[in-house]
Amino acid sequence: MPGSKEIRTKIKSVENTRKITKAMEMVAASKMRKAQDRMRAARPYGEKIRTVTANLSHANPDYRHPFLVKHEGAKKVGIIVITSDKGLCGGLNTNVLRLATTRIKEWEAAGNKIQASAIGQKGLGFMQRFGAEVVSHVTGLGDKPHLEKLIGPVKVQLDAYTEGKIDALYICYTRFINTMKQEPVCEQLLPLTGDRLGSPETQWDYLYEPDPKTVLDELLIRYVEALIYQAVAENMASEQSARMVAMKAATDNAKNVINELKLVYNKARQAAITKEISEIVGGAAAV
């Protein structure tokens, strides 16, 4: 059994760790509320632009944007993996990276090559270790995503699809369900399908200025960028929720460890006192 001094030192160390995890839990809770508000604020815009895009894509059959056309025979798939820059958020990054790895292996088994874009330091490091062809990346987004930082890396994949270098583009991220539940998902981004766009309830034609091609080109690019921004916002809300839950669990575990160590310390102290009393009684009896 370790001595009383070693046990006291360990108790002090665990108490200091508990203070750190408690502080991180409170910081994550504060950031989580802001991230959730940001995510919910972006949803109406995403729904509105989806409705407008669905109407326009069905209203003008004469021009088909490249994002709406399915490629045949390209034999290359693009994937955008969204993770966090920092750790200590439970299994958030592990789950989404496991899902991305499973999909990549399935595509490779079907004879497809993979090119990846990473948003977040954890995803970038994993993709490099995994041996994937990383064509673009962005890290250090902070607590608030900015669309101008995301456009560059994403444009590499969009241009590759437009040029026919890849026949499909997928995005993997963690969808926010609630504070206690986050779900890793891998969705098809391009080509835009009916499931993604939806079908308008009524169809009508539009007057385009300057022309249908210019309007659809700009709108569909903005729509895809909105989807990616929404995915990043969802992932950030999930990150802060997962970190808050993980730090709360760490704080509770530290409290249990402290209680167990105090029990061991009291037993060691009681054993030492009993030993000293026995020595005194034995000495008195010998005299």
Secondary structure, 3 states (H helix, E strand, C coil): CCCHHHHHHHHHHHHHHHHHHHHHHHHHHHHHHHHHHHHHHHHHHHHHHHHHHHHHHHHCCCCCCHHHCCCCCCCEEEEEEECCCCCCCCCHHHHHHHHHHHHHHHHHHCCCEEEEEEECHHHHHHHHHHCCEEEEEECCCCCCCCHHHHHHHHHHHHHHHHCCCCCEEEEEEEEEEECCEEEEEEEEEECCCHHHHCCCCCCCCCCCCCCHHHHHHHHHHHHHHHHHHHHHHHHHHHHHHHHHHHHHHHHHHHHHHHHHHHHHHHHHHHHHHHHHHHHHHHHHHHC
